[in-house]
Amino acid sequence: MKKILILILSLILFVSCSKKNDGSIVGTASAGGGTVLSGITVKLYSENTSFLRDTQTDSEGNFAFTGLESGNYYIGATVTVEGDVWDTGNRPRIVYVSDEIVEEVALTLTQKQ
């Protein structure tokens, strides 16, 4: 009985310590006081600011990055509307993601002057 209990506890410990890519960043992005929601490019960067990937917002301004390892990520967004560029500025937002956690983010873009 003791051996079975030790085996089960060892298995649980092994599974809980194994590396997972289950973190997610989901959110919404909007520009122009909420008039622009779709087609905004949201970019994901590593903690050392290396570009990882990007995605586009849907018709309601929603975006998602899934399958992320635990760690810090930067996200930023940009869109061009009728020749005007809207973005999140020079400082993308840093987001911490941990295993099996969904981090929600709201991005508001402002017009570049």
RATAZI-V577382 format. One record per residue. N is the residue number from 1. D_FIRST is the distance of its C-alpha to the first C-alpha in whole Angstrom. Layout:
BEGIN
N;D_FIRST / N;D_FIRST
END
This chain:
BEGIN
1;0 / 2;4 / 3;5 / 4;5 / 5;6 / 6;9 / 7;10 / 8;11 / 9;12 / 10;14 / 11;15 / 12;17 / 13;18 / 14;20 / 15;21 / 16;23 / 17;24 / 18;26 / 19;30 / 20;31 / 21;34 / 22;34 / 23;37 / 24;40 / 25;43 / 26;45 / 27;48 / 28;52 / 29;55 / 30;59 / 31;62 / 32;66 / 33;64 / 34;62 / 35;65 / 36;63 / 37;59 / 38;59 / 39;59 / 40;58 / 41;57 / 42;54 / 43;53 / 44;49 / 45;49 / 46;47 / 47;47 / 48;49 / 49;51 / 50;51 / 51;52 / 52;48 / 53;50 / 54;52 / 55;52 / 56;54 / 57;54 / 58;55 / 59;57 / 60;56 / 61;55 / 62;51 / 63;50 / 64;46 / 65;44 / 66;41 / 67;38 / 68;39 / 69;37 / 70;36 / 71;39 / 72;43 / 73;45 / 74;49 / 75;51 / 76;54 / 77;57 / 78;60 / 79;62 / 80;66 / 81;68 / 82;72 / 83;72 / 84;70 / 85;67 / 86;64 / 87;61 / 88;59 / 89;61 / 90;60 / 91;57 / 92;54 / 93;52 / 94;48 / 95;45 / 96;42 / 97;39 / 98;35 / 99;32 / 100;32 / 101;35 / 102;39 / 103;42 / 104;45 / 105;48 / 106;52 / 107;54 / 108;58 / 109;61 / 110;64 / 111;67 / 112;68 / 113;72
END
